Each structure stands twice: as structure tokens, then as C-alpha cells.
Amino acid sequence: MTSESIQLSCGNVIIHRRGNPEAPPFLALHGWMDNAASFFPLAEHLLEMNLFIPDLIGHGASDHAPAESGFHFIDFVPMIMEMAEALEWQTFGLIGHSMGAAISTLVAGTYPERITDLVLIEGMGPLSSEADEAPSRLRKALEAEDRTRNRSRRHFPNIDTAIKARQHDSDLDWESAKLLVEHALKKGANGYEFTHDPRLRNPSRIRLTEKQVQAFFRQINAPSLFVMADKGWPFPQEGLKSRTQAIKNLKSVSLEGGHHIHMSHPKDVAEEIRSFLANR
């Protein structure tokens, strides 16, 4: 695994590389409150691929977003394209988990001619809301942002305590949580603290409507794979059906595991990705 730093307009991003540098590039985008380390187990089973795994802005070792910025799905689209320009890619593939999968669908729908392949792991686009909910959503978000500005960071006496905290309300086993935590923890005068931007926990100022989300889906041209876990995210079945039908060339598979299936069952996920790429 090698790492490099790329300066984007929103801040400095750390990208980890694994695999065959002669193969076509794939950008692997992690989930909310995770970091690049979530893809390290999977990368070990896909050494024939050319994987670039960033800590997205506000996560892991990358910079926090500027003070005037938020963390909204559409804001990540220009960041991803700026990475591609910095790496001098005309075309590239995307592998996304959860939030990273949602971002990937927006990128692939906005720039369909740039995306060669799309792999979505436990994620099928961003959450949507009704148009008339927008005013109350914006107010709720702004009030949360005000509270965040005055909130002190949580400190942990040791690494094990931080790992237990990361496991809370998640499907992460100890080793998976440990991998994520060790990639996103620093020691200060008051103990250990996570490096992620605390603003990540704030609600989004605005969500796309379902009609808008599916408009992005209909623009996706890349051969696409959707990997679901049988004990994963509780997707509403009716909404999931309409979304998957909106992507023209989509294969869906269900595997045993939880939401972080690419960490707990990396070999199984790798086999599906390898088969998909060989037969697309």
C-alpha cells in the first residue's frame, strides 16, 4: 500500500493505492464516518485491480472542509472530479460503500461518459425527501450547526475504549472497528480523539427529492453492480425496486453479511466484483 497527498480546492486529501498500476484506475469511496481503511481488506483480494482509496474530506487523515462548507452529497461530486483531474484520468471506475455508493451514483449520473464501471456496496443512492420538507430540514440543519460550533470533542482514555465506541450502533466486529479507528485517531493532551470533522454528524441542509435522485440514475451508462448484504441496511423494498429499475445496466446480488460486508466478507465481495468485471 502506498499513499499520496492531493491538494484540492476544498483541502488536502490523502489517497492510498493498492494493486496493479498498469490496470485501469478505480476510485473506492468509503462510507459516512468511515475512512479509506474500510477498503483495505477488500483491496487485498483485488490485487489485479488498480485501486485508489481516498480518505474523503472530513474523514481519516484528510483535511476538514472549509468553515463555510457543509457535507452534502452533491458537494462531493466536484471533489471526486477534481481528484480525477489531478490524477489525469479521462475515464475511471467507481466502487462505493454506503455514503460512497450514494456519491458514486451522483458522479456516474452527472458525468456518464467518464465512468467505465460502477460498483455499489450496500448503497443505492442518497436519501431523498419530499419537496415540502425543505424549509424545516434547512432550519433543523442550521440549528445543529450552531450547536456543533460550541461542542467540545469527545476524548477516550485508550484505544480500546475508542474501538468500543466505534462499534456502538454498528455491525462492525472488533478487528474491523480497530482497523477504522487506528486510521482515524490521534492523541492529544486530554487523551485520544477521532480525527473526523464533527460537522459530519449534522443533518444535511437539503436532500434531493426521489424524482431528482432517479433522474441521476437514468443518466448512468456504466455497467453497474449492486452488492446487498442479507443483514445489511434496511432498504425500503418498494423504493429499492424503483431505484434499481432506473439504472439501465445493473446486476444485483445478495451476500451473507452486515452493512460493512466488504470488511467482514472481503473475499466474497471480491469474487462478485471480479465476476462482474469479467462478464460486463
C-alpha positions in Angstrom: 0.0 0.0 0.0 1.4 3.4 -1.0 -0.1 6.8 -0.2 0.0 10.2 -1.7 -1.4 13.7 -0.9 -3.5 15.7 -3.4 -4.4 19.3 -2.9 -8.0 20.0 -3.9 -9.7 23.4 -3.7 -11.6 22.2 -0.6 -8.4 20.9 1.2 -5.8 18.2 1.2 -6.9 14.7 0.5 -4.9 11.5 1.3 -5.2 8.7 -1.3 -4.0 5.2 -0.7 -3.0 3.0 -3.7 -3.1 -0.8 -3.9 -2.9 -3.3 -6.8 -1.7 -3.3 -10.3 -0.7 0.2 -11.5 -1.0 -1.0 -15.2 -4.7 -1.8 -14.8 -7.5 0.8 -15.4 -8.0 3.0 -12.4 -10.8 2.6 -9.9 -11.7 5.1 -7.2 -13.0 3.4 -4.0 -15.2 5.7 -1.9 -15.9 4.8 1.8 -19.0 5.3 3.9 -20.1 8.0 6.3 -17.8 8.3 9.4 -15.6 5.6 8.0 -12.3 6.1 6.1 -10.1 4.6 3.5 -9.2 1.7 5.8 -12.6 0.2 5.3 -11.5 -0.8 1.8 -8.1 -2.3 2.8 -9.4 -5.8 3.4 -11.2 -5.9 0.1 -8.2 -4.4 -1.7 -6.1 -7.4 -0.6 -8.4 -9.7 -2.6 -8.4 -7.5 -5.7 -4.6 -7.1 -6.3 -5.2 -7.3 -10.1 -7.1 -4.0 -10.0 -5.7 -0.5 -9.7 -7.4 0.9 -6.7 -7.2 4.4 -5.4 -8.7 4.7 -2.0 -9.1 8.3 -0.6 -9.9 9.5 2.9 -12.8 11.8 1.8 -12.7 15.3 3.0 -13.5 15.4 6.8 -12.5 11.8 7.3 -9.4 9.9 8.3 -6.1 11.8 7.6 -7.6 14.3 5.1 -8.4 17.9 5.8 -11.7 19.1 7.2 -13.9 21.1 4.8 -13.6 24.9 4.9 -15.6 26.5 7.6 -18.3 27.8 5.2 -18.8 24.4 3.7 -21.2 21.6 4.6 -21.1 17.9 3.9 -23.8 17.3 1.3 -23.8 14.5 -1.3 -23.8 16.8 -4.2 -20.8 18.7 -2.8 -18.7 15.6 -3.1 -19.3 15.3 -6.9 -16.9 18.2 -7.8 -14.4 16.9 -5.2 -14.3 13.5 -7.0 -14.0 15.1 -10.4 -11.2 17.3 -9.1 -9.4 14.2 -7.9 -9.8 12.6 -11.3 -8.3 15.7 -13.0 -5.4 15.8 -10.5 -4.7 12.1 -11.3 -5.0 12.9 -15.0 -7.8 10.4 -15.6 -10.1 10.8 -18.6 -12.2 7.8 -17.6 -12.2 5.7 -14.4 -14.3 3.2 -12.4 -16.1 3.7 -9.1 -16.5 1.4 -6.1 -18.6 2.9 -3.3 -19.8 1.7 0.0 -22.9 3.2 1.7 -22.3 7.0 1.5 -19.6 6.4 -1.0 -22.1 4.4 -3.1 -24.5 7.3 -3.0 -21.8 9.7 -4.1 -20.8 7.3 -6.9 -24.3 7.3 -8.3 -24.4 11.1 -8.5 -20.9 11.2 -10.1 -21.9 8.5 -12.7 -25.2 10.3 -13.4 -23.6 13.7 -13.8 -20.6 12.5 -15.9 -21.7 9.3 -17.5 -19.1 9.5 -20.3 -16.3 9.5 -17.7 -17.3 6.4 -15.6 -16.3 3.0 -17.0 -17.8 0.7 -14.3 -19.9 1.3 -11.2 -19.9 -1.0 -8.1 -22.3 -0.1 -5.3 -21.9 -1.9 -2.0 -24.7 -1.5 0.5 -25.8 1.8 -1.1 -28.3 2.7 -3.8 -28.2 6.5 -4.0 -28.7 9.2 -1.4 -31.6 9.5 1.0 -34.4 11.6 -0.5 -37.2 13.7 1.0 -40.4 15.4 -0.1 -40.0 18.9 -1.6 -42.3 20.5 1.1 -39.9 19.2 3.8 -37.1 21.5 2.6 -37.8 24.6 4.9 -38.0 22.5 8.1 -34.9 20.4 7.1 -32.8 23.6 6.5 -33.8 25.1 9.8 -33.0 21.8 11.6 -29.6 21.6 10.0 -28.7 25.3 10.7 -29.6 24.8 14.4 -27.5 21.7 14.6 -24.6 23.6 13.0 -24.9 26.3 15.7 -24.7 23.6 18.4 -21.7 21.9 16.7 -19.6 25.2 16.8 -19.8 25.1 20.6 -19.4 21.4 21.1 -16.2 20.0 22.6 -14.6 16.9 21.2 -15.0 13.6 23.0 -11.8 12.1 24.4 -11.0 8.5 25.2 -8.5 7.2 27.8 -7.2 4.5 25.5 -7.6 3.0 22.0 -9.7 0.1 23.2 -12.3 2.5 24.5 -12.4 4.3 21.2 -12.9 1.0 19.3 -15.8 0.1 21.6 -17.3 3.5 20.9 -16.9 3.0 17.1 -18.7 -0.4 17.4 -21.7 1.2 19.1 -24.8 1.0 16.8 -22.9 -0.7 14.0 -22.3 -4.1 12.6 -18.5 -3.8 13.0 -16.6 -6.6 14.6 -13.6 -5.8 16.8 -11.0 -6.2 14.1 -12.9 -4.1 11.6 -13.6 -1.4 14.1 -9.9 -1.5 15.1 -8.8 -1.0 11.6 -11.0 2.0 11.1 -10.1 3.6 14.5 -6.4 3.2 14.1 -6.7 5.1 10.8 -8.6 8.0 12.4 -7.4 8.5 15.9 -4.9 11.0 17.3 -3.5 11.5 20.8 -3.8 14.9 22.5 -3.3 16.4 25.9 -6.7 15.0 27.1 -6.4 11.6 25.6 -7.3 10.1 22.3 -9.8 11.7 19.9 -11.1 10.9 16.4 -9.8 13.0 13.5 -13.1 13.2 11.6 -14.8 16.6 11.3 -17.6 16.8 14.0 -19.8 18.5 11.4 -20.3 15.1 9.7 -22.9 14.3 12.3 -25.1 17.3 11.4 -28.1 16.7 9.2 -28.0 17.8 5.6 -29.3 21.2 4.8 -31.2 19.8 1.9 -32.0 16.5 0.3 -32.8 15.7 -3.3 -36.3 14.6 -4.0 -36.9 11.0 -5.1 -37.6 12.2 -8.6 -34.3 14.0 -8.7 -32.4 11.0 -7.4 -33.8 8.8 -10.0 -33.1 11.3 -12.7 -29.4 10.9 -11.9 -29.9 7.1 -12.1 -31.4 7.2 -15.6 -28.3 9.0 -16.8 -25.9 6.3 -15.7 -24.4 4.4 -18.7 -21.7 2.4 -16.9 -22.2 -1.4 -16.4 -23.2 -1.5 -12.7 -23.1 -4.0 -9.8 -25.2 -3.7 -6.7 -24.0 -5.8 -3.7 -26.5 -6.1 -0.9 -25.9 -7.8 2.5 -28.7 -10.1 3.9 -28.3 -8.4 7.3 -27.4 -5.0 5.9 -29.1 -1.7 5.6 -32.9 -2.0 5.8 -33.7 -0.6 2.3 -37.4 0.1 1.8 -38.3 -2.6 -0.8 -40.6 -0.5 -2.9 -38.2 2.4 -3.2 -35.3 0.0 -3.8 -37.1 -1.7 -6.6 -37.9 1.6 -8.4 -34.3 2.8 -8.0 -32.7 -0.4 -9.3 -35.0 -0.3 -12.3 -33.9 3.2 -13.1 -30.3 2.1 -13.8 -30.1 0.7 -17.3 -27.4 -2.0 -17.0 -27.5 -3.2 -13.4 -26.8 -6.5 -11.8 -27.9 -7.1 -8.2 -26.5 -9.8 -5.9 -27.2 -10.6 -2.2 -24.5 -12.0 0.0 -24.3 -13.1 3.6 -23.1 -10.4 6.0 -23.9 -7.0 7.5 -23.6 -3.4 6.3 -19.8 -3.5 6.3 -19.8 -6.7 4.3 -16.7 -5.6 2.3 -14.8 -5.7 5.6 -16.3 -8.8 7.2 -16.5 -10.9 3.9 -14.0 -9.3 1.6 -13.3 -12.5 -0.4 -17.0 -13.0 -1.2 -17.4 -9.4 -2.3 -14.1 -9.5 -4.3 -15.4 -12.6 -6.2 -18.6 -10.9 -7.2 -16.6 -7.8 -8.4 -14.2 -9.9 -10.3 -17.0 -11.9 -12.0 -18.9 -8.7 -12.8 -15.9 -7.1 -14.4 -15.1 -10.2 -16.4 -18.6 -10.6 -17.8 -19.9 -7.0 -18.2 
